[in-house]
Amino acid sequence: MTGHIDKIAWVHLREGRILCARSKGKDIYYMPGGKREAGESDTDTLVREIEEELSVRILPGTISPLGTFEAQAHGKAEGVRVRMACYLADYEGELCPASEIAEIAWLAYADRERVSSVNQIIFDRLHEMNLLA
């Protein structure tokens, strides 16, 4: 099987750690975000998904691209790849797991094995940039 999963993710860093979320019933962490709905822009998707998952509001005027990363999709058939457009942004509100999110965690580079393949690539990039401890 082949194909692509198109995702948008929020990269939120604090004191050398990155905010990650674990969905209910999952054993691995992901960067918060999700799949685009029909007709949505990256900004629309980011704002909607983060509010649904973490109960905070992304401030659209602060959104800036970090990059797009691609890897084998975790838990999917061989050849199914995830392409994730990542954005930095400020927010308002208090971070709180909601919807399908079981927990949030602040992970460091040493936690790289606890995240999906595409997230590992992002961890590597952030570590190279001296943004992830």
C-alpha positions in Angstrom: 0.0 0.0 0.0 1.2 3.5 -0.7 -0.1 7.0 -0.1 0.3 10.1 1.9 -1.3 11.4 5.1 -1.4 15.2 5.1 -1.0 16.6 8.6 -0.4 20.0 10.2 1.5 20.2 13.5 2.2 22.8 16.2 5.8 23.0 17.4 5.7 24.6 20.8 9.0 24.8 22.7 9.7 25.8 26.3 13.0 25.7 28.1 14.5 23.3 25.6 11.6 20.9 25.6 8.8 20.3 23.1 5.1 19.9 23.8 3.8 16.5 22.7 0.5 14.7 23.2 -0.5 11.1 23.5 -3.9 10.1 22.2 -6.1 7.7 24.2 -5.2 4.1 23.5 -1.9 5.0 21.9 1.6 4.2 23.2 3.5 6.9 21.4 3.6 10.7 21.5 3.0 13.1 18.6 3.2 16.8 18.2 -0.3 18.3 18.5 -2.2 18.9 15.3 -4.1 16.8 12.8 -5.5 16.3 9.4 -6.9 19.1 7.2 -10.6 19.2 6.5 -11.9 20.0 3.0 -11.2 23.5 2.1 -9.1 24.4 5.1 -5.8 26.3 5.0 -2.9 25.3 7.1 -3.7 28.1 9.5 -7.4 27.0 9.8 -6.3 23.5 10.5 -3.8 24.4 13.1 -6.2 26.7 14.9 -9.0 24.2 14.9 -6.9 21.1 15.8 -5.1 22.8 18.7 -8.3 24.2 20.2 -9.9 20.7 19.9 -6.9 18.8 21.4 -5.5 21.3 23.9 -8.3 23.8 24.7 -6.1 26.8 23.8 -6.4 29.3 20.9 -3.5 29.7 18.5 -2.9 33.4 17.7 -3.0 33.4 13.9 -0.8 36.5 13.5 2.0 34.7 15.3 2.1 31.6 13.1 5.4 31.0 11.3 6.5 27.9 9.3 9.2 25.6 10.7 9.2 23.2 7.7 7.6 20.2 6.2 8.8 16.7 7.2 8.0 13.2 5.8 8.4 9.6 7.0 6.7 6.2 7.2 3.3 6.7 9.0 3.3 5.1 12.5 1.0 2.2 12.8 0.1 2.2 9.1 0.9 -0.3 6.2 4.4 -0.1 4.8 4.6 2.6 2.1 2.0 4.9 3.7 3.8 8.1 4.5 2.9 11.1 6.6 3.8 14.5 5.4 3.7 17.0 8.2 3.8 20.8 7.8 5.0 22.2 11.1 4.4 25.7 12.5 5.5 27.7 15.5 2.9 30.0 17.1 1.9 31.7 20.3 -1.4 30.9 22.0 -3.8 32.1 24.7 -5.4 30.0 27.3 -4.3 27.1 29.6 -3.0 23.9 28.0 -5.3 21.1 28.9 -5.8 17.7 27.2 -9.2 17.5 25.4 -11.0 15.4 22.8 -8.9 12.2 22.0 -5.8 13.4 24.0 -5.0 11.3 27.1 -2.1 13.4 28.2 0.4 16.1 27.3 4.2 16.0 28.1 7.2 18.2 27.7 9.8 16.0 26.0 13.5 16.5 25.5 15.8 15.1 22.8 16.5 12.1 25.1 12.8 11.2 24.7 13.2 10.8 20.9 12.4 7.1 21.0 9.0 7.9 22.5 7.7 9.7 19.4 6.7 8.6 15.8 9.3 8.5 13.0 8.3 11.8 11.5 8.5 13.4 14.9 12.0 11.9 15.4 13.1 13.7 12.2 11.7 17.0 13.7 13.4 16.3 17.0 16.7 15.9 15.1 16.2 19.2 13.3 15.4 21.0 16.5 18.4 19.5 18.3 20.7 20.6 15.4 19.3 24.1 15.8 20.0 24.0 19.6 16.3 24.4 20.3 15.7 21.0 21.9 17.8 20.0 24.9 
